[in-house]
Amino acid sequence: MEFRCPTCRAPWRRVTLCGRCGTDLTLVMHVARKAWEAREMARELLWAGDQPVEAVRVARTACQLHATPQAHKLLALALLANHQLAEAQVVLASVGGDHAAPPTESRHTPDEE
Ligand SMILES: [Zn+2]
């Protein structure tokens, strides 16, 4: 996901000061780095396959630090690995996509009445 200046939304140019507004991005970059590290740890835990509870915890931390669509999808995967299907569906629905729609009891719509 593209990183942007939190002040003016300018795309990040891999420098510590925003080229548009001069905002110091050091702290934001630090948080984004910690979020990336948490996502990597969650992936490793999922790959190992024997610590799904810890994978969920770490994936939640990653989402709290930097709520990217990828972070939410990783959290959903960790939740699935931990047999938390309902919450995984809620997380996927929050990032959109038809694949995230929970099953419905009926396909009946008001237009059909
Ligand atoms: Zn800026």
Residues whose N, C-alpha, C, O or C-beta is under 5 A from the ligand:
A	BS01	ZN	C5 T7 C8 R9 A10 C18 R20 C21 G22 T23
